Amino acid sequence: MIELNTFLQDNLKSTKMKNLKMVAFFFIMACFSCSKDDNEEKIVFQETQINLTSHKLTAFSVIKNSKYLIVFESGLGDDHSVWQEKDVAYEMAKSSDVLLYDRAGYGKSETNNSPRNIFKLRTELEQVIDNVSNGRKVILVGHSLGGMIIRDYAIHNPIKTAGLVFVDASHEMFNNPTQSEEDQIFSYYNSTYEKNFGATIESRELVEDTQYMTTLSNLPNIPVIAITSMKIDAAHNAADRQLWYNSKEALKTGVTDFTHITTTKSGHYIMLEEPFLVIEKIKSILSRLP
């Protein structure tokens, strides 16, 4: 069952820190850019509008025609920039093609008020990838709710998927809200942001998402890495963390190349607290591929 207080605390911390982090980020990047080798190639993410039937999504990519395309999927409440705050996407773009995008209602993407369940989010991810991949296989990296989305993608598109990295990913064994808890999460986003915000609409499907995920088959037999926070704090005791760990262990059924990495140094946002751990594991997936 989902822990509402934990969920809200994680998101409130993220919201309160946003402005401070952005100020620090731009200051650090300004200093960093001054110290970079002038001969180093500048990496620029190209912004592209992807036209779906009912709305437009905005994608950000670096395309050099590498063998695989690395695709990042954000969690509930986050747009694509969560992968750029600590240069995870930038570091991977130095040697590989990278694709980021904003789901409907986030960042620069248009809003769509139809039910934003995992099935819908996965079908839109398929369209985003098909617009950019040029037939290449993808390595999918998903955080939190994004872990459910990439899992659904891989199961429905096994031939197109080369590998998976789950970053503290949601799983129905743990994230199993009651209707009352879903209502509270929806109310939080609706009052804190507004009714057309992506997370507001997506949170209305959390109960249904859990039910949907239980109907899925196992992952395809491809390289998979799960990175799980085992950090114990006021909101997460040892029993809670063990249940969280067990939910990620369930992903290995039928997968012969499965690695489960744990950390006690980071909370839910591992890519912000230990970005190079995430970068290292994405590179590890690449190293296992032909």
N, C-alpha and C positions, 0 to 999 in steps of 0.2 A: 504494500500500500504506500502511496506517495506521502512523504512528510511535508505537509503544507508549510509549517513554520520554517523548515529548512529551505524549501523552495523559495519562499518569499524573502528570507534573509539573504540568500545567495543573490537574488535579483535586486533587492534593495541596495545591497552593498555595491553591486555593479552599477546601479543607477546613480547612487551618491558619489561614487568615485569617478564617474564618466568625465565630468568637466576637468577634475584635477588630472586625470590620466591623459586627457587630450592636450592640456597645457604642457604637461611634462613630456609627452610624446613629441610634440612639435619642437620643443626646446632641444630635446636629445637629438632628434633627427637633424636639426639645424647645425648642431655641433658636429654630429657624425658626418654630415655631408661635407663639412669643411675639412675633415681629417682624412677623407677617403682619397685613395690614389686617383689622380686625375685620369689615369689611363683605364680605370675600371669601367666596364660597360654600364651605362645607366639603364635600369630596368623600368619600363613604363607599362602600366596596365591599361590596355585599350578598353574603353567603355563602349558597349554595344547594346542596342535595343533589340529584344527578341519578342516578336509579335505572336502572341497566342490568340486563340479565338476570341476570348472575352477581355483580355487585358495585356499589357506589355510588362515584361520583366527586364531589368537591367543587369547585364553581365559585365565582368571585368576579367580580362585575360591577357596572358603573355604567350604568344604562339611563335615557336621557332621550329616546329615540326619534329619534336622529339618523338621517340617511339610510343610513349604512353602519355596520356593527359591526366594530370592530377586535379581532382575536383573536390572543392571544400564545401561542406554543408553545415550551416550554423544551427544552433539550438533555438529553443523558444525564447523570443524576446531580443535576439541578436541579428543584426544584418551582417553583410560580408566583411565589414571592417574589423570584426573580432579576430579575424585571421591575419590582419595587417598590423594590429596594435603593437605586437612584439616581433614583427617581421617573419612570421612563420611562412606565409605565402611568398614573401619576397625572397627568402633564402632558397626555397624550392624552385623559384622561377629562375635562379641563376643557372640551373642545369636542366630544367624540365619545363614543359609547357604546363601552365596553371590556369585553372578556371575558378573564379568566384562569382557569386551572383546574389541578388537580393530576392527573397521570396515575395509574393504579393503582400503589399502593405508595409514593407520594410524599405528603408533607404530611398533609392531613386525608382523603385518599381511601383507600378500602379496597384491600387487596391482591387481585390476581387471578393465580393461578399458571399459567394457560394460557399457551401461547407468546405472548410480547409482541413480535411482529414488526411491521414497518411497516404491513402490511395491517391487522392488528388495531388498532394505534394510530390509524390513519386512520379506521377505521369507528367507533371510539369518539369521535374528534373530531367526526365527522359528527353523532353523537347529542347531544353536548354543544352544538354550534352550533344544531341543530334545536330544542333546548329553550329557547334564548335569543333567537335571531335574529328571530323573528316574521316570517319570510319575507324578511328583508333580505339583500342581498349582503354579503359579508364581505371585509375586508382582513386577510390573514394575515401575521403576523410570526413567523419561526421562527429559532431559534438552534441551531447545531451539528446534532445529530440531529433536532431539531425542524424543520430545513430540509427534511429528507427527508419528514417527516410532512406538512407543508403542501404540498409539491410533489405528493405522492400525492393529497392532498385536491383540489387545484386541477385536476389531470388528470381525476379522477373526478367532479368537480362544477364544470365550467367555467361553467355558468349562474349558480351561487351565488357565484362568486368574482369580486370586483371588482379586486383587486390583490394583489401579493405583495412582501414585503420579506424578503430572506434576510440574516441577520446571521451572518457567518462560518460559513455552512452547510456541513454534510457533503455529500459527493458521492462517488459510487462510483468516479469516475476517480482519486480520491485515497484515500478511506477504503475500502480493500479488504483487510481483515485476513485472514491465514491462520487456520486452525483453532487453531494453537498460540498466536497472538496473541490470538484471542478467549478462549481458555482463561485466559490471563494476566490479561486485563481482568476476566473473570468472577471469578477468584480474588481480585483486588484488592478488588472491591466486596463479595464474599461475606465476606472476612475483616475488612474495614474497617467494614462495616455489618452486614448479616445477610441471610439467604437470601430474605426476603420484601421487601427493599428494592426499589423500582422498577427502579433501574439494574442490580441484580444479575440480575433476571429478564430485563430487556431486553437486557443484554449477551450473553446466551446465544443471541441471534438475529442477531448482527452479520454473520456470514458470509452467512447466508440473506438478510438485509436488502440487502446489496450485490448479490447475485444477483437479487433481486426488482426493485431499482431499475433494473437494466439492461433489464428487460422493458417499462418504461413508455414511453409516447409523449412527444412534446414538450409543453411547457407550453401552455395556451391563450393566445391572442393578447390579453393584457391587460397593463396597466402592471406592470413588474417592476423592482425595484431590488435589486441585490446589493451588500452592504458586506463587503469582504474585508480582513483583516489581512495586511499585508505586512511586519510588524515582524520584523527579523532579530535573533536572539539566540542563546544557547548551544544552544538546542534547534531552531532554525529557521534554516537557511542560505538563501542566495539561490536555489539550485536548488530547494529545498523550497518556498519561497514562490512561485516561478514555477509549479510544478505545482499548488499550491493555487489560484493565480489562474486558471490555465487551466481548472480544474474548474468554476469559477463562470462562466467565459465560455461554457461548453457549455450553460448554461441559456438563452441568448438565441436558440437555434435556433427559428425560427418566430415569434419575438416582435418586433414592430415598435417597441414602446416599451420598450426595455431600457436600463437605466443601471447601469454597474458602477463603484462607488466603492471606492477603496482608502485605507488609512490605515497609517502607520508609527508612529503614536502609541499604538496599542492592540495588545494581544495578542488571544487568542481571545475574551475577554469584553468585546467592544466596548461593549455596553450599560452596563457598569460603569465602564469607563475613559473613554469618550466618549459619555455618555448623550445629549447634545444632538445629536450626529451622527445617532444612531438616530432621535431625535424629529423632527429636520429632514427625514429621508428618508421617514418615515411621513407627515408633513404634505405632502411633495412628491407622494406617491402620491394623497393626497386632492385635491390641487389639480388633478390631471389628470383627475379623474372628473367626469362630468356632475352 
